Amino acid sequence: MLKANQKQDDIKLKIVVHQKIARLLRDTGNSECIEKAQSLEKEGYRARTLDLRKLGLKPNDVLAICDILKQEKAKNSDLIQSISFSYNDLIGDKGASVLARSLPSSICELGLVDCGIGDEGGREILHWIKTLPNLNMICIEQNNFSDQLKMEYGLFKKKAPDRTVVF
């Protein structure tokens, strides 16, 4: 009985998170975000994956999404296990810094391809992912990284051969 109640609570929490993120996306007024909001509302609680690719998201949008996840993280730490912000080229260093400070440690997969991230944000992401016990994969290629930072990602990849690191 207790386990069944916990499962129902988890489902309710996932629905709330999807609804909050859908509302935030709808409020941007961006047609891609509105379409994604409708998709999130339709899929409801089933997904532990959050695909936010190609939505024209800005650092403030990323912050608002992270705030939603942070509020709910204390209640259920594995609510979202895979998240992609790929192809949102306005995220930049500011958005990358927000992600490194705010995403839950339960993240197993992270997509940040072509997000306009430079060395500052890329370095913060690198330091953060080193602390993630469950990370299996990060795709962070097509950003504005120096050769030095690419080398640092390469060293991380060598030290963590069980993780997929695409940079």
HELIX and SHEET records of a PDB file:
HELIX    1   1 LEU A    2  ASP A   27  1                                  26    
HELIX    2   2 SER A   31  GLU A   43  1                                  13    
HELIX    3   3 PRO A   59  LYS A   73  1                                  15    
HELIX    4   4 GLY A   92  SER A  102  1                                  11    
HELIX    5   5 ASP A  119  ILE A  129  1                                  11    
HELIX    6   6 ASP A  147  LYS A  159  1                                  13    
SHEET    1   A 5 THR A  49  ASP A  51  0                                        
SHEET    2   A 5 SER A  82  SER A  84  1                                        
SHEET    3   A 5 GLU A 109  GLY A 111  1                                        
SHEET    4   A 5 MET A 137  CYS A 139  1                                        
SHEET    5   A 5 THR A 164  VAL A 166  1                                        
END                                                                             
